[in-house]
């Protein structure tokens, strides 16, 4: 299951989503997630699903591959759904809507990382929120942290897979037995994974220091420019959000 993590991974491919500017995709993701929490009718529910399927088609990313990436967060989504039923005492309609809101947010975020390089996400965040620099907000540092977090997700996922293989070769029964036994079998993985994460972070810090990171104003190697489809991307995202507002207030 750990190997199936797709969030943070980038896949080389061709499609309209690949050609969009990172700022357009980031804004589209933000508006889509907001829209997921606005709809309240079955019509809005179906429109959000259809909208995502169209975006998935424009990206040419395998839907099966994206579903596999949902496995690591499946239990979190299931637990949140059960909590919503038990504590919130919601009916089955609200439960279905809540379930799709969580899954849709994960799918949309996954679609962004699969079609956008981490470096482009960082540059898009920095450029998009550059106006906050006037308020002395560390925009560049924030964008760098988010970019590194996305990079570390697939790295740690692969590292966890290697640790699991090493433990299994020594006779460990990882993932077998009841829930308590499965939880206990994870403990031999956590400590080596933490050690590896600290080692990689230390190496990253040394690499950044050796390149004099933070010692001066950072230059940009590749300037970001809007393409042909970006204008339509903004218009469609705003229209979609407006449609969900209408669904919320009128329907």
C-alpha positions, 0 to 999 in steps of 0.5 A, a space after each residue: 500500500 505504501 508503494 502506491 502513494 502517487 501524491 507528489 509524483 510527476 509523470 511525463 506526459 502530454 495533454 492540455 493540463 501539462 501545457 497550463 501554467 502552474 499558477 492556472 492549475 493552482 488557482 483551479 485546484 483552489 477553486 475546485 476544492 472550494 466548490 466541493 464544499 459549496 454544492 448541496 444538491 445531487 445536480 451539483 454532486 454530479 457536476 463536480 464528478 463530471 468536471 473532474 472526469 473531464 480534467 482527468 481526460 485532458 491530462 491523459 493520466 490513467 484513472 486506475 493509477 490515480 485510484 491506486 494512489 487513494 489506497 494509503 488514505 482510504 482508512 483516513 477517509 473511511 474513519 472520517 466518514 464513520 465519524 460523520 455518521 456516528 457523531 454528526 448523525 448525518 443521513 446517507 445523502 450527506 454522508 455520500 456528499 462528504 465522502 466525495 468531497 474528501 475523495 475529490 479533494 485528494 484526486 484533484 491534488 493528485 492530478 496537480 502533482 502528476 501533471 506539474 513538476 515540483 519545481 513548477 509548483 514552487 515557482 507558481 506558488 511564489 509568483 502567485 503569492 508574490 503580492 504578500 512580500 509587501 507585507 514581509 511574508 516569506 513567500 519564497 521560503 513558504 514555496 520552497 517548503 511546500 515544494 520540498 514536502 511534495 518531493 519527499 512524499 514519493 521518496 519516503 514512500 519508496 524508502 518505506 517499500 525498501 525497508 519493508 522488503 528488508 524486514 520481510 527478508 528477515 522473516 518479519 510478517 508485515 501486514 499479516 494477522 489481525 489489526 493489532 498484529 498489523 499495527 505491531 508489525 509496522 513498528 520495525 519500519 517506523 524507526 528506520 524510516 525516521 532515521 532515513 528521513 533525518 539523514 536525507 534532510 541533513 544532506 539536503 540542508 548541507 546541499 542548500 548551504 553549499 549553494 549559498 541558499 538564502 544569502 542573497 536575492 534568488 534569480 529565476 532560470 525560467 520565466 513563467 509565461 501564460 500560454 494559449 489555454 490559461 485564459 480559458 482555464 481561469 474562465 472555466 474555473 470561475 464559471 464552475 465556482 459560480 455554478 456551485 454558488 448558484 447550487 448552494 444559494 438557489 437550488 
